[in-house]
Amino acid sequence: MTMRSPDINTVIEQFDALPWAEKEVAAEIIRKAYAEAAREVLAARAKQAARNLKAGKVKKGGLAELRKDLDA
C-alpha cells in the first residue's frame, strides 16, 4: 500500500492552523530538513561530476578555452 503525500496547500493549511509556538518548531524542522535535502542533492551532483571526470566526459581549461568552445 502506497501512502499518498499531502499537497502543498494541505501542508500550508495545516501549518496555518498550528499555535504560534508549534509553528516555530515546525518551521525549524522544515529548515533543517530542507538544508539536509540540499546537501544530499549537492553530494549527488558532486559524485556525478567525479564520475564524468573519470569517464573523460569533462573538458579542462581556462577562460580562453571556454570562450573558444562557446564560439565554436
C-alpha positions in Angstrom: 0.0 0.0 0.0 1.5 3.4 -1.0 1.0 6.4 1.2 0.0 9.5 -0.7 1.8 12.6 0.3 -0.2 15.7 1.1 -0.2 18.5 -1.5 1.4 21.8 -0.6 -2.0 23.5 0.0 -2.8 20.9 2.6 0.5 21.4 4.3 0.1 25.2 4.4 -3.4 24.9 5.7 -2.3 22.6 8.5 0.7 24.8 9.3 -1.6 27.9 9.5 -3.8 26.0 12.0 -1.0 25.5 14.4 -0.5 27.6 17.5 2.4 30.1 17.3 4.9 28.1 19.4 4.3 24.9 17.3 4.7 27.0 14.1 8.2 28.0 15.3 9.1 24.3 15.9 7.7 23.2 12.6 9.5 25.9 10.7 12.8 25.0 12.3 12.3 21.3 11.5 11.4 22.2 7.9 14.5 24.5 7.6 16.8 21.7 8.8 15.1 19.1 6.5 15.5 21.4 3.6 19.2 22.0 4.3 19.8 18.3 4.6 18.0 17.7 1.3 20.0 20.4 -0.4 23.2 18.7 0.9 22.1 15.4 -0.5 21.4 16.9 -3.9 24.8 18.7 -3.9 26.6 15.4 -2.8 24.9 13.5 -5.6 25.9 16.2 -8.2 29.5 16.1 -6.9 29.5 12.3 -7.3 28.2 12.5 -10.8 30.7 15.2 -11.7 33.5 12.9 -10.4 32.2 10.0 -12.5 32.0 12.3 -15.6 35.6 13.4 -15.0 36.8 9.8 -14.6 35.0 8.8 -17.8 36.6 11.7 -19.7 33.3 13.5 -20.3 34.7 16.8 -18.8 36.9 19.3 -20.6 39.5 21.1 -18.6 40.9 24.5 -19.3 40.9 28.2 -18.6 38.7 31.1 -19.6 40.3 31.3 -23.1 39.4 27.7 -23.8 35.9 28.2 -22.5 35.4 31.2 -24.8 36.9 29.2 -27.7 34.4 26.3 -27.1 31.5 28.7 -26.8 32.3 30.5 -30.0 32.6 27.2 -31.9 
